[in-house]
Amino acid sequence: MGAFFKGVLMGLTITVSLGPGFIALFQTSIMRGVTAGFVLAVGILISDLTLISISYLGLANLLHQGNTMIMGIIAGVILIITGAIPFFRKSTVNLDDPNQLPDMKSRLLKLLIKGFILNIANPFCLMFWIGIIGFAASNYGMHSYGFFIFFAGLMITAFTSDLLKCYLSGFFRKILTSKAITILNKVVGLILMLVGLFIIYKVSF
């Protein structure tokens, strides 16, 4: 149970981080509803599990300086493009007119892929999971029962917190006006572009 509790504490640490994933969850939940946010969260979860698997299988040593720079530039460009979309989208969202809201069924796969790419394209996510695996391995052993219990507590906490973020964002959606959401969309877009520029700067210098 000690390993699980430590995993929960590590998951809470991830919860309070305000990275691109958090911003995307907040924006998606407000713009498209709680269900859309949940789907995005699943995409982020799948990408995290993929990164953990890559690190666990020993492929992390492929992440030399050149690969880090390439992945960082790709991640930065993706974030900049994603953040710029609200500034070029002419239409505004009218929450009182359901015909203007996006068709959820046609968006599910796109949102799943978006969550996956936003997370896995960030080289700092892979480096973070490499560090976490190193921490868990040094404490419990690479293939021990405690190792997997630690990650179970971590991932359950992280995913549950993402769902809670979606739910709370969905609540704000009910009290915000269409104009306020349009402005918020642009603010979030600006933050994403700044994060993208920051990532490109960090991996380049």
Secondary structure as GFF3:
##gff-version 3
##sequence-region A 1 205
A	DSSP	alpha_helix	2	15	.	.	.	ID=ss1
A	DSSP	alpha_helix	20	32	.	.	.	ID=ss2
A	DSSP	alpha_helix	34	56	.	.	.	ID=ss3
A	DSSP	three_ten_helix	59	62	.	.	.	ID=ss4
A	DSSP	alpha_helix	65	88	.	.	.	ID=ss5
A	DSSP	three_ten_helix	98	100	.	.	.	ID=ss6
A	DSSP	alpha_helix	104	120	.	.	.	ID=ss7
A	DSSP	alpha_helix	123	140	.	.	.	ID=ss8
A	DSSP	alpha_helix	145	175	.	.	.	ID=ss9
A	DSSP	alpha_helix	178	204	.	.	.	ID=ss10
###
